[in-house]
Amino acid sequence: AQTVTQSQPEMSVQEAETVTLSCTYDTSENNYYLFWYKQPPSRQMILVIRQEAYKQQNATENRFSVNFQKAAKSFSLKISDSQLGDTAMYFCAFMKPNYQLIWGAGTKLIIKP
Amino acid sequence: DTGVSQNPRHKITKRGQNVTFRCDPISEHNRLYWYRQTLGQGPEFLTYFQNEAQLEKSRLLSDRFSAERPKGSFSTLEIQRTEQGDSAMYLCASSPKGRGSETQYFGPGTRLLVL
Protein backbone atom coordinates (compact mmCIF):
# COMPACT_ATOMS: atom_id res chain seq x y z
CA ALA A 1 0.00 0.00 0.00
CA GLN A 2 1.18 3.50 -0.75
CA THR A 3 1.96 5.71 2.22
CA VAL A 4 3.14 9.29 2.65
CA THR A 5 5.09 10.43 5.71
CA GLN A 6 5.73 13.98 6.84
CA SER A 7 8.00 13.80 9.85
CA GLN A 8 7.79 17.45 10.90
CA PRO A 9 4.47 18.24 12.62
CA GLU A 10 5.35 21.92 13.01
CA MET A 11 8.06 24.33 11.91
CA SER A 12 8.59 28.03 12.38
CA VAL A 13 11.03 30.40 10.73
CA GLN A 14 11.61 34.13 10.50
CA GLU A 15 10.25 36.05 7.56
CA ALA A 16 12.67 36.06 4.58
CA GLU A 17 14.40 32.88 5.70
CA THR A 18 14.50 29.66 3.69
CA VAL A 19 12.70 26.59 5.01
CA THR A 20 12.59 22.98 3.83
CA LEU A 21 9.70 20.63 4.55
CA SER A 22 10.34 16.93 4.25
CA CYS A 23 8.22 14.17 2.76
CA THR A 24 8.88 10.52 2.11
CA TYR A 25 6.60 8.05 0.42
CA ASP A 26 6.39 4.37 -0.31
CA THR A 27 5.19 2.87 -3.57
CA SER A 28 5.97 0.12 -6.04
CA GLU A 29 4.74 2.22 -8.95
CA ASN A 30 7.23 3.62 -11.45
CA ASN A 31 5.17 6.42 -12.96
CA TYR A 32 3.26 8.70 -10.63
CA TYR A 33 2.77 12.29 -9.56
CA LEU A 34 3.69 14.02 -6.33
CA PHE A 35 2.20 17.22 -5.02
CA TRP A 36 2.58 19.82 -2.33
CA TYR A 37 -0.62 21.58 -1.29
CA LYS A 38 -1.01 24.35 1.26
CA GLN A 39 -4.06 24.94 3.43
CA PRO A 40 -4.07 28.39 5.07
CA PRO A 41 -6.06 28.74 8.31
CA SER A 42 -9.78 28.40 7.55
CA ARG A 43 -9.15 28.51 3.82
CA GLN A 44 -9.20 25.98 1.04
CA MET A 45 -6.49 23.62 -0.18
CA ILE A 46 -4.27 25.25 -2.80
CA LEU A 47 -1.79 23.53 -5.11
CA VAL A 48 1.77 24.71 -4.51
CA ILE A 49 3.80 22.53 -6.85
CA ARG A 50 3.69 19.16 -8.60
CA GLN A 51 6.32 16.73 -9.84
CA GLU A 52 6.06 13.98 -12.45
CA ALA A 53 8.10 10.97 -11.38
CA TYR A 54 9.54 10.29 -14.81
CA LYS A 55 11.03 13.78 -14.98
CA GLN A 56 14.46 14.02 -13.39
CA GLN A 57 14.40 17.81 -13.28
CA ASN A 58 13.10 19.20 -10.02
CA ALA A 59 9.98 21.34 -10.35
CA THR A 60 10.09 25.02 -9.42
CA GLU A 61 7.35 27.63 -9.02
CA ASN A 62 8.71 31.07 -8.15
CA ARG A 63 9.91 30.84 -4.51
CA PHE A 64 8.92 27.18 -4.23
CA SER A 65 11.08 24.30 -5.39
CA VAL A 66 11.32 20.60 -4.72
CA ASN A 67 14.14 18.16 -4.20
CA PHE A 68 12.86 14.94 -5.75
CA GLN A 69 14.96 11.86 -5.03
CA LYS A 70 13.15 8.99 -6.72
CA ALA A 71 15.44 6.20 -5.53
CA ALA A 72 15.18 7.41 -1.95
CA LYS A 73 11.44 8.10 -2.36
CA SER A 74 11.92 11.57 -0.97
CA PHE A 75 10.13 14.74 -2.03
CA SER A 76 11.03 17.81 -0.01
CA LEU A 77 9.69 21.34 -0.50
CA LYS A 78 11.94 24.38 -0.21
CA ILE A 79 10.43 27.81 0.33
CA SER A 80 12.83 30.66 -0.31
CA ASP A 81 12.44 34.20 1.00
CA SER A 82 9.51 33.10 3.16
CA GLN A 83 6.60 35.52 3.59
CA LEU A 84 3.95 35.92 6.26
CA GLY A 85 1.37 34.67 3.76
CA ASP A 86 3.18 31.34 3.58
CA THR A 87 1.86 30.49 7.05
CA ALA A 88 -0.31 27.40 6.51
CA MET A 89 -0.55 23.64 6.80
CA TYR A 90 1.48 22.02 4.05
CA PHE A 91 0.50 18.59 2.79
CA CYS A 92 2.52 16.24 0.65
CA ALA A 93 0.43 13.95 -1.56
CA PHE A 94 1.05 11.00 -3.87
CA MET A 95 -1.23 10.18 -6.76
CA LYS A 96 -2.11 6.56 -7.42
CA PRO A 97 -2.76 5.45 -11.02
CA ASN A 98 -6.51 5.66 -10.35
CA TYR A 99 -6.18 9.41 -9.58
CA GLN A 100 -6.68 8.85 -5.86
CA LEU A 101 -4.49 11.11 -3.72
CA ILE A 102 -2.74 9.66 -0.68
CA TRP A 103 -1.88 12.38 1.81
CA GLY A 104 0.64 12.92 4.56
CA ALA A 105 -0.43 14.19 7.96
CA GLY A 106 0.80 17.70 7.18
CA THR A 107 3.37 20.16 8.50
CA LYS A 108 2.20 23.34 10.20
CA LEU A 109 4.46 26.14 9.00
CA ILE A 110 4.55 29.41 10.89
CA ILE A 111 6.35 32.42 9.44
CA LYS A 112 7.27 34.89 12.15
CA PRO A 113 7.61 38.62 11.46
CA ASP B 1 -13.62 30.82 -14.44
CA THR B 2 -15.06 30.14 -11.02
CA GLY B 3 -13.53 27.57 -8.74
CA VAL B 4 -15.04 24.55 -7.08
CA SER B 5 -17.95 25.53 -4.86
CA GLN B 6 -19.47 23.58 -1.98
CA ASN B 7 -22.69 24.08 -0.07
CA PRO B 8 -23.40 24.43 2.72
CA ARG B 9 -20.11 25.62 4.18
CA HIS B 10 -21.13 24.56 7.68
CA LYS B 11 -23.65 22.05 8.94
CA ILE B 12 -24.61 21.21 12.50
CA THR B 13 -26.89 18.24 12.96
CA LYS B 14 -28.04 15.87 15.66
CA ARG B 15 -26.93 12.28 15.73
CA GLY B 16 -29.22 10.09 13.67
CA GLN B 17 -30.23 12.79 11.18
CA ASN B 18 -29.48 12.67 7.47
CA VAL B 19 -27.38 15.35 5.77
CA THR B 20 -26.63 16.13 2.13
CA PHE B 21 -23.78 18.19 0.75
CA ARG B 22 -23.43 19.60 -2.73
CA CYS B 23 -20.33 20.18 -4.85
CA ASP B 24 -20.18 22.16 -8.10
CA PRO B 25 -16.93 21.46 -9.94
CA ILE B 26 -15.07 23.79 -12.24
CA SER B 27 -16.91 23.99 -15.55
CA GLU B 28 -16.01 21.18 -17.96
CA HIS B 29 -13.96 19.27 -15.40
CA ASN B 30 -14.98 15.67 -15.96
CA ARG B 31 -13.49 14.18 -12.78
CA LEU B 32 -14.85 14.89 -9.32
CA TYR B 33 -13.51 13.66 -5.98
CA TRP B 34 -14.73 13.59 -2.41
CA TYR B 35 -12.36 13.54 0.57
CA ARG B 36 -12.86 13.68 4.32
CA GLN B 37 -10.49 15.59 6.57
CA THR B 38 -10.53 15.35 10.34
CA LEU B 39 -8.91 17.99 12.51
CA GLY B 40 -5.12 18.00 12.28
CA GLN B 41 -4.97 15.29 9.64
CA GLY B 42 -4.53 15.04 5.91
CA PRO B 43 -7.56 14.34 3.74
CA GLU B 44 -8.74 10.78 3.17
CA PHE B 45 -10.14 9.68 -0.16
CA LEU B 46 -13.83 8.74 -0.19
CA THR B 47 -14.93 8.40 -3.79
CA TYR B 48 -14.30 9.55 -7.34
CA PHE B 49 -16.45 10.15 -10.43
CA GLN B 50 -15.54 10.36 -14.07
CA ASN B 51 -18.47 12.13 -15.66
CA GLU B 52 -21.52 10.45 -14.08
CA ALA B 53 -19.80 7.12 -13.37
CA GLN B 54 -18.62 6.41 -9.83
CA LEU B 55 -15.31 4.64 -10.46
CA GLU B 56 -13.75 4.27 -7.02
CA LYS B 57 -15.12 3.96 -3.50
CA SER B 58 -13.03 3.83 -0.37
CA ARG B 59 -13.74 1.34 2.39
CA LEU B 60 -14.29 4.47 4.50
CA LEU B 61 -17.51 4.97 2.55
CA SER B 62 -19.81 2.83 4.66
CA ASP B 63 -23.37 1.91 3.71
CA ARG B 64 -24.56 5.12 5.36
CA PHE B 65 -22.71 7.18 2.77
CA SER B 66 -23.86 7.63 -0.81
CA ALA B 67 -22.61 9.91 -3.55
CA GLU B 68 -24.12 10.77 -6.88
CA ARG B 69 -23.27 12.81 -9.92
CA PRO B 70 -26.42 12.37 -12.00
CA LYS B 71 -25.60 14.42 -15.09
CA GLY B 72 -21.86 14.54 -14.85
CA SER B 73 -21.95 18.07 -13.46
CA PHE B 74 -22.60 18.72 -9.75
CA SER B 75 -22.35 15.98 -7.15
CA THR B 76 -24.07 15.26 -3.85
CA LEU B 77 -22.78 13.37 -0.85
CA GLU B 78 -25.40 12.09 1.57
CA ILE B 79 -24.77 10.70 5.03
CA GLN B 80 -27.65 8.81 6.59
CA ARG B 81 -28.10 8.27 10.33
CA THR B 82 -25.16 10.51 11.18
CA GLU B 83 -22.82 9.55 14.00
CA GLN B 84 -20.49 11.74 16.04
CA GLY B 85 -17.55 10.13 14.25
CA ASP B 86 -18.80 11.65 11.01
CA SER B 87 -17.82 15.11 12.26
CA ALA B 88 -15.19 16.33 9.82
CA MET B 89 -14.50 18.61 6.88
CA TYR B 90 -15.80 17.15 3.62
CA LEU B 91 -13.75 18.32 0.66
CA CYS B 92 -14.64 18.19 -2.99
CA ALA B 93 -12.15 18.52 -5.83
CA SER B 94 -12.30 18.39 -9.60
CA SER B 95 -9.83 17.88 -12.40
CA PRO B 96 -9.97 18.39 -16.16
CA LYS B 97 -9.61 15.77 -18.86
CA GLY B 98 -6.54 15.69 -21.02
CA ARG B 99 -3.52 17.78 -20.19
CA GLY B 100 -3.40 18.66 -16.52
CA SER B 101 -5.83 15.92 -15.55
CA GLU B 102 -3.60 14.88 -12.68
CA THR B 103 -4.08 18.16 -10.82
CA GLN B 104 -7.05 18.38 -8.48
CA TYR B 105 -8.59 21.74 -7.59
CA PHE B 106 -10.31 21.91 -4.25
CA GLY B 107 -13.40 23.63 -2.96
CA PRO B 108 -13.65 25.36 0.44
CA GLY B 109 -15.17 22.29 2.07
CA THR B 110 -18.27 21.62 4.16
CA ARG B 111 -17.61 21.38 7.87
CA LEU B 112 -19.97 18.93 9.55
CA LEU B 113 -20.54 18.79 13.29
CA VAL B 114 -22.68 15.98 14.64
CA LEU B 115 -23.96 16.57 18.15
Boltz contact constraints between the chains, C-beta under 6 A:
constraints:
  - contact:
      token1: [A, 33]
      token2: [B, 102]
      max_distance: 6.0
  - contact:
      token1: [A, 44]
      token2: [B, 106]
      max_distance: 6.0
  - contact:
      token1: [A, 44]
      token2: [B, 108]
      max_distance: 6.0
  - contact:
      token1: [A, 45]
      token2: [B, 106]
      max_distance: 6.0
  - contact:
      token1: [A, 91]
      token2: [B, 42]
      max_distance: 6.0
  - contact:
      token1: [A, 95]
      token2: [B, 102]
      max_distance: 6.0
  - contact:
      token1: [A, 98]
      token2: [B, 56]
      max_distance: 6.0
  - contact:
      token1: [A, 100]
      token2: [B, 45]
      max_distance: 6.0
  - contact:
      token1: [A, 103]
      token2: [B, 42]
      max_distance: 6.0
  - contact:
      token1: [A, 103]
      token2: [B, 43]
      max_distance: 6.0
  - contact:
      token1: [A, 104]
      token2: [B, 42]
      max_distance: 6.0
  - contact:
      token1: [A, 105]
      token2: [B, 41]
      max_distance: 6.0
  - contact:
      token1: [A, 105]
      token2: [B, 42]
      max_distance: 6.0
  - contact:
      token1: [A, 106]
      token2: [B, 42]
      max_distance: 6.0
